[in-house]
Amino acid sequence: VALTGRIRDAFGVNMSIGSLFDYPNLAALAAALEEQGAR
């Protein structure tokens, strides 16, 4: 929960806890954040 809150605060993107497990590594998560319009 804390991690998703930090992602929201830092990048302006809401993610569910479950969606974090959809990405096998940080690079994939970063690409998804960028795709969702992270600031």
Phi, psi and omega in degrees: 000318180296321181295317180294327176294320178292322177297315179299314182293319185281322189243352180071028181236129176272128177229144175277160178299318180298326182293336177299329182278356177282345185248125187287342181204174183295327179297319179293320177296317179299319179296320179294319178297318179297319180296327181277004176086034178300140181276000000 
